[in-house]
């Protein structure tokens, strides 16, 4: 009988991926690309059916890649878990959301482990990738593996490896992003490193599963705290009459000691809003209170309220209230050029606007339909007509596919939360993090800019080029 090491090296090991979302599906495709046979498991029958037909629902994974893996017999997707008995290594990539009470919901991990436990066998690698609090691998996986009669580090090699997926990133993906891994024992770490080194360019082993779990939380807490800092600076700059975007651009010219972060309508996605809360929740068990984390969460969580306040201030220039106004929100996804709406601050802004009495429509080329509960809302086409009929256009997600000159040309008012209209100095564009003019200042500025626009258009016509 060949050893586990040998079948990994010779690509004869069968790989199981539990959870075929933004993390699991790219990981599965990397194993297929490396020459392994992969069994994917997901409880969503629609996802499984799509994958069997060679169709991808993850933007970073082309359908051609899935279709080729299915056609070559490298990839099979299942809703039933009995095929876990055939695999030699399993990666668990299930969601870990927060409950309404802001404590971790690890029910998906528990459910995955309950299924896996039925099919555990000796000489098997099990890696948890779901973002969670330090100690989860020991508490939820090691305990169950040992209850099943297996010795961790001898029979079963148990590790944690934090997912580092950045949806929509054109440069970094699963293969060229360094992979951190930490095992329950040194032998677990060695075997986990051996497995992942077959599919990624660089594996970074750490001393324990707890250390690996903490790595992901530090990474995203760092981002959440710095985003909160720049959001607070943006609010301060508005009051002081300073343009925060100009300040950041200038500060970013320093070649050392500064990393630019940018303000926005809030933070979204599965990781940045949730991971610091996971860490803060766990720290309380040790009578440690993360004041930075709590403060950052408070600042970032209140940015949607500030955006709505800014919309009200802009409409006030025209003597209009939010109530009864038609607002067109651009971008429902939580970040640029993705279709993921999880924890998106755009949703919070829209809910607040509706609560204030506004009539709201949204446009997002990546989210044609949004469903929540029993409601379904469709994205409107971004045309001159839809732009003109809105009392205010709010840019919430700076998708590359938006036609910014078109929007600037036809919108009555624009509230830009991402500095997407940078360089377009028009009286109808208002950015967060910049001072708002008085009614008198705005009226005067409008006259000057409109006069300049007419002159520019005349010269542009003479040159035979478009004014935009």
C-alpha positions as CSV (number, residue, x, y, z in Angstrom):
1,X,0.0,0.0,0.0
2,X,1.4,3.4,-1.0
3,X,1.9,6.0,1.6
4,X,-0.1,9.3,1.7
5,X,3.1,11.2,0.9
6,X,3.6,9.1,-2.2
7,X,0.1,9.5,-3.6
8,X,0.3,13.3,-3.0
9,X,3.6,13.5,-4.9
10,X,2.3,11.3,-7.8
11,X,-1.0,13.2,-8.0
12,X,-2.9,10.0,-7.2
13,X,-4.5,11.5,-4.0
14,X,-8.2,12.3,-4.2
15,X,-9.1,15.7,-2.9
16,X,-12.4,16.7,-1.3
17,X,-13.6,20.3,-1.0
18,X,-16.6,21.0,1.3
19,X,-18.2,24.3,0.3
20,X,-18.0,25.4,-3.3
21,X,-18.3,29.2,-3.0
22,X,-15.8,32.0,-3.5
23,X,-13.1,30.1,-1.6
24,X,-13.9,26.4,-2.3
25,X,-14.4,26.6,-6.0
26,X,-11.1,28.4,-6.9
27,X,-9.3,26.0,-4.6
28,X,-10.9,23.0,-6.3
29,X,-9.9,24.2,-9.7
30,X,-6.3,24.7,-8.6
31,X,-6.2,21.0,-7.4
32,X,-7.7,20.0,-10.8
33,X,-5.2,22.1,-12.7
34,X,-2.3,20.4,-10.7
35,X,-3.6,17.0,-11.9
36,X,-5.6,15.8,-8.9
37,X,-9.1,14.3,-9.0
38,X,-11.4,16.5,-6.9
39,X,-14.7,15.8,-5.3
40,X,-16.7,19.0,-4.5
41,X,-19.5,19.0,-1.9
42,X,-22.2,21.7,-1.4
43,X,-25.6,21.6,0.1
44,X,-27.0,23.9,-2.6
45,X,-28.4,21.7,-5.4
46,X,-28.5,24.6,-7.9
47,X,-24.7,25.2,-7.5
48,X,-24.0,21.6,-7.9
49,X,-26.1,21.3,-11.0
50,X,-24.5,24.3,-12.5
51,X,-21.0,22.9,-11.9
52,X,-22.0,19.5,-13.3
53,X,-23.0,21.4,-16.5
54,X,-19.6,23.2,-16.5
55,X,-21.0,26.6,-15.5
56,X,-19.3,28.8,-12.9
57,X,-21.1,31.2,-10.6
58,X,-17.8,32.7,-9.2
59,X,-16.4,35.6,-11.2
60,X,-12.8,34.6,-10.6
61,X,-13.4,31.1,-12.1
62,X,-14.3,31.1,-15.8
63,X,-16.9,28.6,-16.9
64,X,-14.4,27.2,-19.4
65,X,-12.2,26.2,-16.5
66,X,-15.0,24.3,-14.8
67,X,-16.2,22.7,-18.0
68,X,-12.7,21.5,-18.8
69,X,-12.2,19.9,-15.4
70,X,-15.6,18.2,-15.6
71,X,-15.0,17.0,-19.2
72,X,-11.6,15.5,-18.3
73,X,-13.1,13.7,-15.3
74,X,-11.0,15.8,-12.8
75,X,-13.9,17.4,-11.0
76,X,-17.2,16.0,-9.7
77,X,-19.7,17.9,-7.6
78,X,-22.1,16.3,-5.1
79,X,-24.8,17.3,-2.6
80,X,-24.4,14.0,-0.9
81,X,-21.4,13.5,1.3
82,X,-20.9,9.7,1.0
83,X,-18.1,10.2,-1.6
84,X,-16.0,11.6,1.3
85,X,-15.0,8.0,2.0
86,X,-12.9,8.0,-1.2
87,X,-10.8,11.1,-0.5
88,X,-7.4,11.4,1.0
89,X,-7.5,15.1,1.8
90,X,-10.3,17.4,2.7
91,X,-10.5,21.2,2.8
92,X,-13.4,22.7,4.6
93,X,-14.4,26.0,3.0
94,X,-17.9,26.8,4.5
95,X,-19.3,30.2,5.5
96,X,-18.8,31.5,9.1
97,X,-21.2,34.5,9.4
98,X,-22.2,36.4,12.5
99,X,-25.4,35.9,14.4
100,X,-27.7,38.9,15.0
101,X,-26.2,39.0,18.5
102,X,-22.7,39.6,16.9
103,X,-21.2,36.3,18.1
104,X,-19.7,33.8,15.7
105,X,-22.0,31.3,13.9
106,X,-19.9,28.2,13.4
107,X,-22.9,26.0,12.6
108,X,-21.7,25.4,9.0
109,X,-18.4,24.1,10.3
110,X,-20.2,21.9,12.8
111,X,-22.4,20.5,10.1
112,X,-19.5,19.9,7.8
113,X,-17.5,18.1,10.5
114,X,-20.6,16.0,11.4
115,X,-20.7,14.7,7.8
116,X,-16.9,14.3,7.5
117,X,-16.8,12.3,10.7
118,X,-18.8,9.5,9.2
119,X,-16.2,8.9,6.5
120,X,-12.9,9.6,8.3
121,X,-10.1,7.0,7.7
122,X,-6.5,6.7,8.7
123,X,-3.9,8.6,6.6
124,X,-6.1,11.5,5.8
125,X,-5.4,15.3,5.8
126,X,-8.2,17.6,7.0
127,X,-7.7,21.3,6.6
128,X,-10.1,24.0,7.8
129,X,-10.1,27.2,5.7
130,X,-13.2,28.9,7.0
131,X,-12.3,32.2,8.8
132,X,-12.9,31.8,12.5
133,X,-11.7,32.5,16.0
134,X,-8.4,31.1,17.5
135,X,-9.0,27.7,18.9
136,X,-11.7,26.5,16.5
137,X,-9.7,23.8,14.9
138,X,-8.9,22.3,18.3
139,X,-12.4,22.7,19.8
140,X,-14.5,21.7,16.8
141,X,-12.4,19.4,14.7
142,X,-9.7,17.8,16.9
143,X,-12.2,16.9,19.6
144,X,-14.5,15.2,17.1
145,X,-11.7,13.4,15.3
146,X,-10.4,12.0,18.6
147,X,-14.0,11.0,19.7
148,X,-14.1,8.9,16.5
149,X,-11.0,7.0,17.7
150,X,-8.3,8.5,15.6
151,X,-5.0,10.0,16.7
152,X,-4.3,13.5,15.4
153,X,-0.8,13.7,14.0
154,X,-0.6,10.0,13.4
155,X,-3.9,8.8,11.9
156,X,-5.4,12.1,10.8
157,X,-3.4,15.2,9.9
158,X,-5.4,18.2,11.1
159,X,-4.5,21.8,10.0
160,X,-5.9,25.3,9.6
161,X,-5.1,27.4,6.6
162,X,-6.8,30.8,6.3
163,X,-8.3,31.6,3.0
164,X,-6.9,34.7,1.4
165,X,-9.2,35.2,-1.6
166,X,-9.6,38.7,-2.9
167,X,-12.5,38.6,-5.3
168,X,-11.9,40.5,-8.5
169,X,-8.2,41.0,-8.0
170,X,-6.6,40.7,-11.4
171,X,-3.1,40.0,-10.0
172,X,-3.3,37.8,-7.0
173,X,-5.3,34.6,-6.9
174,X,-5.1,31.2,-5.2
175,X,-1.9,30.0,-6.8
176,X,0.3,33.0,-6.4
177,X,-1.0,34.2,-3.0
178,X,1.3,32.7,-0.2
179,X,-0.6,30.1,1.8
180,X,-0.3,30.1,5.6
181,X,-0.8,26.8,7.3
182,X,-0.6,25.6,10.9
183,X,-1.2,22.1,12.2
184,X,-2.3,20.7,15.5
185,X,1.1,18.8,15.7
186,X,4.4,19.4,13.8
187,X,3.6,16.4,11.6
188,X,0.2,17.8,10.8
189,X,1.9,21.0,9.6
190,X,4.4,19.0,7.6
191,X,1.7,17.0,5.8
192,X,-0.5,20.1,5.2
193,X,2.5,22.0,3.8
194,X,3.3,19.1,1.5
195,X,-0.3,19.0,0.2
196,X,-0.7,22.7,-0.5
197,X,2.8,23.1,-1.9
198,X,1.6,21.1,-4.9
199,X,-0.9,23.8,-5.9
200,X,0.4,27.2,-4.6
201,X,3.7,29.0,-5.3
202,X,4.6,29.5,-1.7
203,X,3.5,27.9,1.6
204,X,4.2,29.6,4.9
205,X,4.1,27.1,7.8
206,X,3.5,28.5,11.3
207,X,3.8,26.8,14.7
208,X,0.2,25.9,15.4
209,X,-3.4,26.0,14.1
210,X,-4.1,28.8,16.6
211,X,-1.4,30.9,15.1
212,X,-2.7,30.3,11.6
213,X,-6.2,31.2,12.8
214,X,-4.9,34.5,14.3
215,X,-3.0,35.4,11.1
216,X,-6.3,35.9,9.1
217,X,-7.9,37.9,11.9
218,X,-4.8,40.2,12.2
219,X,-4.8,40.8,8.4
220,X,-8.4,41.9,8.3
221,X,-8.4,43.7,11.7
222,X,-5.5,45.7,10.3
223,X,-7.5,46.7,7.3
224,X,-10.7,47.4,9.3
225,X,-8.9,49.7,11.8
226,X,-7.1,51.6,9.1
227,X,-10.2,52.1,7.0
228,X,-11.9,53.3,10.2
229,X,-9.1,55.8,10.7
230,X,-9.3,57.2,7.2
231,X,-13.2,57.3,7.5
232,X,-12.9,59.4,10.6
233,X,-10.3,61.6,9.0
234,X,-12.7,62.1,6.1
235,X,-15.4,63.3,8.5
236,X,-13.0,65.6,10.2
237,X,-11.8,67.0,6.8
238,X,-15.3,67.8,5.8
239,X,-15.7,70.1,8.8
240,X,-12.2,71.6,8.4
241,X,-12.7,72.5,4.8
242,X,-10.0,70.1,3.5
243,X,-10.2,67.6,0.7
244,X,-9.3,64.2,2.2
245,X,-8.6,62.7,-1.2
246,X,-6.0,65.3,-2.0
247,X,-4.4,64.7,1.4
248,X,-4.2,60.9,0.9
249,X,-2.7,61.3,-2.6
250,X,0.0,63.6,-1.2
251,X,0.8,61.5,1.8
252,X,1.1,58.4,-0.5
253,X,4.1,60.0,-2.2
254,X,6.1,59.2,0.9
255,X,8.1,56.1,-0.1
256,X,8.2,54.7,3.4
257,X,6.1,54.6,6.6
258,X,2.7,55.2,5.0
259,X,0.2,52.9,3.3
260,X,-2.8,54.6,1.7
261,X,-6.3,53.6,2.8
262,X,-9.4,55.3,1.4
263,X,-12.7,56.4,2.9
264,X,-16.0,55.0,1.6
265,X,-19.7,54.3,2.5
266,X,-18.7,51.5,5.0
267,X,-17.1,48.1,4.7
268,X,-18.5,44.9,3.3
269,X,-17.8,41.4,2.2
270,X,-17.5,38.3,4.2
271,X,-14.2,39.1,5.9
272,X,-13.4,42.6,6.9
273,X,-16.6,43.4,8.7
274,X,-16.7,40.0,10.5
275,X,-13.2,38.9,11.3
276,X,-12.4,41.7,13.9
277,X,-15.7,40.8,15.6
278,X,-14.6,37.2,15.8
279,X,-11.4,38.2,17.4
280,X,-13.0,40.6,19.8
281,X,-15.6,38.0,20.9
282,X,-12.9,35.4,21.6
283,X,-10.7,37.9,23.5
284,X,-13.5,38.6,25.9
285,X,-13.1,35.0,27.1
286,X,-9.7,36.0,28.4
287,X,-11.0,39.2,30.0
288,X,-9.3,41.2,27.2
289,X,-11.3,44.0,25.5
290,X,-10.2,45.2,22.1
291,X,-10.9,48.9,22.2
292,X,-9.4,49.5,18.7
293,X,-11.7,46.9,17.2
294,X,-14.8,48.1,18.9
295,X,-14.1,51.7,17.9
296,X,-13.3,50.8,14.3
297,X,-16.5,48.7,14.0
298,X,-18.5,51.7,15.3
299,X,-16.9,54.2,12.9
300,X,-17.2,51.9,9.9
301,X,-20.7,50.9,10.8
302,X,-21.9,54.5,10.9
303,X,-20.6,55.5,7.5
304,X,-23.9,54.6,5.7
305,X,-25.6,57.0,8.0
306,X,-23.1,59.7,7.1
307,X,-23.6,59.0,3.4
308,X,-27.4,59.5,3.8
309,X,-26.7,62.7,5.7
310,X,-24.5,63.9,2.9
311,X,-27.3,63.1,0.4
312,X,-29.7,65.2,2.4
313,X,-27.2,68.1,2.5
314,X,-26.7,68.0,-1.3
315,X,-30.5,67.9,-1.9
316,X,-30.8,70.8,0.4
317,X,-28.9,72.9,-2.1
318,X,-31.8,72.6,-4.4
319,X,-34.3,73.0,-1.6
320,X,-35.5,69.4,-1.7
321,X,-35.9,66.9,1.2
322,X,-34.9,63.2,1.0
323,X,-38.5,62.3,1.5
324,X,-40.2,62.1,-1.9
325,X,-36.9,62.4,-3.8
326,X,-35.9,59.8,-6.4
327,X,-32.4,58.4,-5.6
328,X,-30.4,56.3,-8.1
329,X,-27.8,54.2,-6.3
330,X,-24.9,53.0,-8.4
331,X,-23.4,49.7,-7.2
332,X,-24.9,47.1,-4.9
333,X,-21.8,44.9,-4.6
334,X,-19.6,45.5,-1.6
335,X,-16.5,46.2,-3.8
336,X,-15.4,47.1,-7.3
337,X,-16.0,44.7,-10.2
338,X,-17.5,41.8,-8.2
339,X,-21.1,40.5,-7.8
340,X,-20.8,39.8,-4.0
341,X,-23.4,41.7,-1.9
342,X,-22.6,40.2,1.4
343,X,-22.5,42.8,4.2
344,X,-22.5,45.5,1.5
345,X,-22.8,49.0,2.9
346,X,-24.8,49.9,-0.3
347,X,-27.7,47.8,1.2
348,X,-27.5,49.8,4.4
349,X,-27.5,53.1,2.6
350,X,-30.5,52.0,0.5
351,X,-32.5,50.8,3.5
352,X,-31.8,54.1,5.3
353,X,-32.9,56.1,2.2
354,X,-36.2,54.1,2.0
355,X,-36.8,54.6,5.7
356,X,-36.4,58.4,5.1
357,X,-39.1,58.3,2.5
358,X,-37.0,58.3,-0.7
359,X,-37.9,56.4,-3.9
360,X,-34.8,54.3,-4.6
361,X,-33.6,52.5,-7.7
362,X,-30.2,50.8,-8.1
363,X,-28.0,50.0,-11.1
364,X,-25.2,47.4,-10.9
365,X,-24.0,45.5,-14.0
366,X,-22.7,42.7,-11.7
367,X,-26.0,42.3,-9.7
368,X,-28.8,42.3,-12.2
369,X,-31.3,41.0,-9.6
370,X,-31.2,41.3,-5.8
371,X,-33.3,39.0,-3.7
372,X,-33.9,39.3,0.0
373,X,-36.6,37.4,1.8
374,X,-39.6,37.4,-0.4
375,X,-38.6,40.6,-2.2
376,X,-36.9,40.8,-5.6
377,X,-35.5,44.0,-7.1
378,X,-34.0,44.4,-10.6
379,X,-31.1,46.7,-11.6
380,X,-32.1,49.5,-13.9
381,X,-30.2,50.2,-17.1
382,X,-27.9,53.1,-16.8
383,X,-29.1,55.4,-19.6
384,X,-29.3,59.2,-19.9
385,X,-33.0,59.0,-19.2
386,X,-32.6,57.0,-15.9
387,X,-29.9,59.3,-14.8
388,X,-31.8,62.5,-15.7
389,X,-35.0,61.4,-13.9
390,X,-33.1,61.0,-10.5
391,X,-33.0,63.8,-8.1
392,X,-29.7,62.5,-6.9
393,X,-27.2,59.8,-8.1
394,X,-25.2,58.1,-5.4
395,X,-22.0,56.3,-6.4
396,X,-21.6,53.5,-3.8
397,X,-19.4,51.0,-5.7
398,X,-16.9,52.2,-8.2
399,X,-17.3,49.5,-10.9
400,X,-15.1,49.9,-14.0
401,X,-18.1,49.3,-16.2
402,X,-19.9,52.5,-15.2
403,X,-19.7,55.2,-17.8
404,X,-18.6,58.1,-15.5
405,X,-18.6,60.9,-18.1
406,X,-22.1,59.9,-19.1
407,X,-23.3,60.0,-15.5
408,X,-21.5,63.3,-14.8
409,X,-23.1,64.8,-18.0
410,X,-26.7,63.9,-17.2
411,X,-27.0,63.7,-13.4
412,X,-28.6,66.6,-11.5
413,X,-26.5,65.9,-8.4
414,X,-23.9,63.2,-7.7
415,X,-22.8,62.1,-4.2
416,X,-19.5,60.2,-4.8
417,X,-18.4,58.0,-1.9
418,X,-15.4,56.5,-3.8
419,X,-13.8,59.4,-5.5
420,X,-14.7,57.7,-8.8
421,X,-15.3,61.1,-10.5
422,X,-11.8,62.2,-9.7
423,X,-10.7,64.9,-12.1
424,X,-14.2,65.9,-13.1
425,X,-14.6,69.3,-11.6
426,X,-18.3,69.9,-12.0
427,X,-20.8,71.7,-9.7
428,X,-23.0,68.7,-9.6
429,X,-20.4,66.3,-8.1
430,X,-20.0,66.2,-4.3
431,X,-17.5,63.8,-2.7
432,X,-17.5,62.5,0.9
433,X,-14.5,63.7,2.7
434,X,-14.6,67.2,1.1
435,X,-16.2,70.4,2.3
436,X,-19.7,71.1,1.2
437,X,-20.3,74.6,-0.2
438,X,-23.0,76.9,1.0
439,X,-26.0,77.5,-1.2
440,X,-24.5,80.9,-2.3
441,X,-21.1,79.4,-2.9
442,X,-22.6,76.5,-4.9
443,X,-24.7,78.8,-7.1
444,X,-21.6,81.0,-7.9
445,X,-19.5,77.9,-8.6
446,X,-22.2,76.5,-10.9
447,X,-22.1,79.7,-13.0
448,X,-18.3,79.6,-13.3
449,X,-18.1,75.9,-14.2
450,X,-21.0,76.1,-16.6
451,X,-19.3,79.1,-18.4
452,X,-16.0,77.1,-18.6
453,X,-17.8,74.1,-19.9
454,X,-19.4,76.1,-22.7
455,X,-16.0,77.5,-23.6
456,X,-14.4,74.0,-23.5
457,X,-17.1,72.5,-25.7
458,X,-16.6,75.3,-28.3
459,X,-12.9,74.7,-28.4
460,X,-13.4,70.9,-28.5
461,X,-15.7,71.2,-31.4
462,X,-13.0,73.3,-33.2
463,X,-10.5,70.6,-32.5
464,X,-12.9,67.8,-33.5
465,X,-12.7,65.9,-30.2
466,X,-15.3,65.1,-27.6
467,X,-15.5,67.5,-24.7
468,X,-15.3,64.5,-22.3
